[in-house]
Amino acid sequence: MSCAKKFVLEPGDPQYTKIKEGITKLYICNKCNNIFKEEAI
């Protein structure tokens, strides 16, 4: 799942490097990422 909203990625974002290097094309915003982590617990 990825977020459908538009985001401006900053170099400090944990996913910035993965997207910049082409490792992934999906971005999950911090809010959704935290929800996924809570559901996994």
C-alpha positions as CSV (number, residue, x, y, z in Angstrom):
1,M,0.0,0.0,0.0
2,S,1.2,3.5,-0.7
3,C,-0.3,6.9,0.1
4,A,-2.3,8.5,-2.6
5,K,-1.5,12.1,-1.5
6,K,1.4,14.2,-3.0
7,F,4.4,14.6,-0.8
8,V,7.6,16.6,-0.9
9,L,10.4,14.3,0.3
10,E,13.1,15.9,2.4
11,P,16.6,14.3,2.6
12,G,16.0,13.6,6.3
13,D,13.1,11.2,5.5
14,P,14.0,7.6,6.2
15,Q,12.5,6.5,2.8
16,Y,14.3,9.3,0.8
17,T,17.4,7.3,0.0
18,K,15.4,4.2,-1.1
19,I,13.3,6.2,-3.5
20,K,16.2,8.3,-4.8
21,E,18.3,5.1,-5.6
22,G,15.3,3.5,-7.2
23,I,15.1,0.6,-4.7
24,T,11.4,1.3,-4.3
25,K,8.8,3.5,-6.0
26,L,6.3,3.4,-3.2
27,Y,6.1,6.0,-0.4
28,I,4.2,5.4,2.8
29,C,3.8,8.6,4.8
30,N,4.8,8.7,8.5
31,K,1.2,8.6,9.7
32,C,0.3,5.5,7.7
33,N,3.7,3.9,8.6
34,N,2.9,4.3,12.3
35,I,-0.6,2.8,11.8
36,F,1.0,-0.2,10.1
37,K,3.5,-0.7,12.9
38,E,0.8,-0.5,15.6
39,E,-1.3,-3.1,13.7
40,A,1.7,-5.4,13.5
41,I,2.1,-5.5,17.3
